[in-house]
Amino acid sequence: MRTVIRTFASAVLLVAASTIFSSVVAGQQIPQQLQPPANEQLLLKVHAKGDQVYTCKGDGTQFSWTLKAPDAQLFDKDGKPFGKHFAGPSWEANDGSRVTGKAVANAPSPDADSIAWLLVKVASHEGSGVLSTATSIQRLNTTGGKAPASGCDATHADQEIRAPYSADYLFYAPK
């Protein structure tokens, strides 16, 4: 009986530790709305470094910077090239596997000068490889990437700017 109780207690601690680990990254609490579904587990984590590309769009009287696409290189945990992140939004691994997603939730970055953290649902897959089983993606630990607060007006219509950013992308797949 004691063995059963110890085993049960160990399992409870393991689940609690797993939950704590999945809700805290780099010392930052991850908001509940950005948690992947409970039936998914971490597949891999990559770091992105590149730009968020914005275009000045307007209707003749009102103008604002509108996100066109990300343009970033992805790196694995050892800093080696992993792939790229681009319009879609899409992520492509060097092995040719690719996913395209749709943001389903967001939360402000703890860094007010950085783009929001996201939860993305994978909408489509291409190729076979490391990303072929991914179903959700978190964008966390963002630095930079926000559109300028000014400079978009009729004289700058259709002009593009690049806002440097970095972020961590965590890919999840079914357990």
C-alpha positions in Angstrom: 0.0 0.0 0.0 2.8 2.4 0.8 4.4 1.7 -2.5 1.1 2.6 -4.3 0.8 5.8 -2.3 4.5 6.8 -3.0 4.0 6.0 -6.7 0.8 8.1 -6.8 2.5 11.0 -4.9 5.4 10.8 -7.4 3.1 10.9 -10.3 1.2 13.9 -8.9 4.5 15.8 -8.3 5.7 14.9 -11.9 2.4 16.3 -13.3 2.6 19.4 -11.2 6.3 20.0 -12.2 5.4 19.5 -15.9 2.5 22.0 -15.6 4.8 24.6 -13.9 7.5 24.0 -16.5 5.0 24.5 -19.4 3.6 27.7 -17.9 6.9 29.4 -17.2 9.5 30.2 -19.8 12.7 32.2 -19.2 11.3 33.3 -15.8 8.2 34.7 -17.4 4.7 33.5 -16.6 2.9 32.3 -19.8 -0.7 33.6 -19.8 -3.4 30.9 -19.6 -4.8 31.8 -23.0 -1.5 31.0 -24.7 -1.3 27.4 -23.2 -1.4 24.7 -25.9 -4.2 22.1 -25.6 -3.8 19.6 -22.8 -3.4 16.7 -25.2 -0.3 18.2 -26.8 3.4 18.1 -25.7 6.5 20.1 -26.5 8.0 18.9 -29.8 10.8 21.4 -30.2 11.9 25.0 -29.5 13.7 27.3 -31.9 14.9 30.9 -31.7 14.0 33.4 -34.5 16.1 36.4 -35.4 14.9 38.7 -38.2 12.4 41.4 -39.0 8.7 42.1 -38.9 7.9 43.8 -42.2 5.2 46.5 -42.2 3.6 48.4 -45.1 2.0 51.9 -44.8 -1.7 51.4 -45.7 -4.5 53.8 -45.7 -7.8 54.9 -47.2 -6.8 58.5 -48.2 -7.4 60.0 -44.7 -6.4 57.4 -42.2 -3.0 55.6 -42.5 -1.3 53.0 -40.3 1.5 50.5 -40.4 0.1 47.1 -41.3 2.0 43.8 -40.8 3.0 42.4 -44.2 5.0 39.4 -43.0 7.7 38.1 -40.7 11.1 37.5 -42.3 13.4 35.6 -39.9 15.9 32.8 -39.7 15.3 30.0 -37.1 18.1 28.5 -35.0 18.1 25.3 -32.9 19.1 25.1 -29.2 22.8 24.9 -30.2 22.5 28.1 -32.4 22.7 26.1 -35.6 20.5 27.1 -38.6 17.1 25.3 -38.4 15.0 27.0 -41.0 13.0 30.1 -41.7 9.8 32.0 -40.8 7.9 33.9 -43.4 4.5 35.1 -44.7 1.6 32.8 -44.0 2.6 32.9 -41.2 4.8 29.9 -42.1 7.7 28.0 -40.6 9.9 25.8 -42.7 12.6 23.5 -41.4 15.8 22.8 -43.4 14.5 19.2 -43.9 11.7 20.7 -46.1 8.8 20.2 -43.6 6.6 23.3 -43.4 3.6 24.5 -41.4 1.3 27.4 -41.8 -0.8 28.7 -39.0 -3.4 31.1 -37.7 -3.1 33.0 -34.5 -5.9 32.0 -32.0 -4.8 34.0 -28.9 -2.4 36.7 -28.0 -1.1 38.5 -24.9 1.1 41.6 -24.5 4.8 40.9 -24.2 6.2 41.7 -20.7 8.5 44.0 -22.7 6.2 46.9 -23.7 8.5 47.7 -26.7 8.1 44.2 -28.2 5.4 42.4 -30.2 2.8 40.3 -28.5 3.2 36.7 -27.5 1.0 34.3 -29.5 -0.6 30.9 -29.6 -0.9 29.7 -33.2 -3.0 26.8 -34.4 -1.3 24.9 -37.3 -3.7 25.1 -40.3 -1.7 23.1 -42.9 1.4 20.9 -43.3 3.7 20.3 -46.2 6.5 17.8 -46.6 7.6 15.2 -44.1 10.1 15.9 -41.4 10.4 17.5 -37.9 7.4 19.8 -38.3 5.1 17.3 -39.9 3.3 16.5 -36.6 3.2 20.0 -35.1 -0.3 21.2 -34.2 0.3 24.3 -32.1 3.0 27.0 -31.8 3.7 29.5 -29.1 5.6 32.7 -29.8 7.3 33.8 -26.6 10.2 35.9 -25.3 9.8 38.5 -28.0 12.2 41.4 -28.3 11.4 44.3 -30.7 9.4 43.9 -33.8 6.7 46.6 -33.2 5.7 48.9 -36.0 6.7 52.6 -35.6 4.2 54.8 -33.8 4.4 57.4 -36.6 5.7 58.0 -40.1 2.8 56.5 -42.0 0.8 59.0 -44.0 -0.3 59.8 -47.5 3.3 60.6 -48.6 4.5 57.2 -47.3 1.6 55.1 -48.7 2.8 51.6 -49.7 6.2 52.2 -48.2 7.7 49.2 -46.3 9.7 49.3 -43.1 11.5 46.4 -41.3 11.4 46.2 -37.5 14.1 43.9 -36.1 12.9 41.3 -33.7 13.7 38.0 -32.0 11.4 35.4 -30.4 11.3 31.8 -29.3 8.9 29.5 -31.1 7.7 26.4 -29.2 6.1 23.7 -31.4 3.7 21.2 -29.9 2.4 17.9 -31.2 -0.2 15.4 -29.9 0.9 13.2 -27.0 
